[in-house]
């Protein structure tokens, strides 16, 4: 059974913190009961509570063009959110990834200045200091190495063209690209 409501995520600032887990009696999920000769530990490593290190390292590793794309795309998506308090919550959360990014998004969607503490999940962990220093240039499309043999070239023409397409195709294929 899937509960329906205005939110589909946790932690929710509206709808009384729904969605809730449905009880097994009402059709909700139930763990398989298996007898084992060991101690069961229902715990996760702290890394599961670190929601920002990877996002921070990624954001700081991409080009300025990529960063601007993330700012613009996030601003566009947030501009569709009707509730101002939810837009503010998301902007505050973004401040845990990058303060300048969050400030730009806040400005674009009409929110207050972002507050990383207000947007931080108290059960989570702050981004590791190492993540703030990590730069992975391979994440940036700006640093992509384009090789002829990895490209596919399309040539469109009509009967009125007098361009020598056959020699162009030959040059492309001689350089190991696919035409």
Secondary structure, DSSP 8 states (H G I E B T S, - for coil): ----SS--SSS-SSGGG------GGGT---------SS-------GGGGB-SHHHHHHHHHS-HHHHHHHHHHHHHHHHT---HHHHHHHHHHHTTT-HHHHHHHHHHHT-----TTTTS-TTSB---HHHHH---GGG-GGG----GGG-B------TT--S-HHHHHHHHHHTT-B-
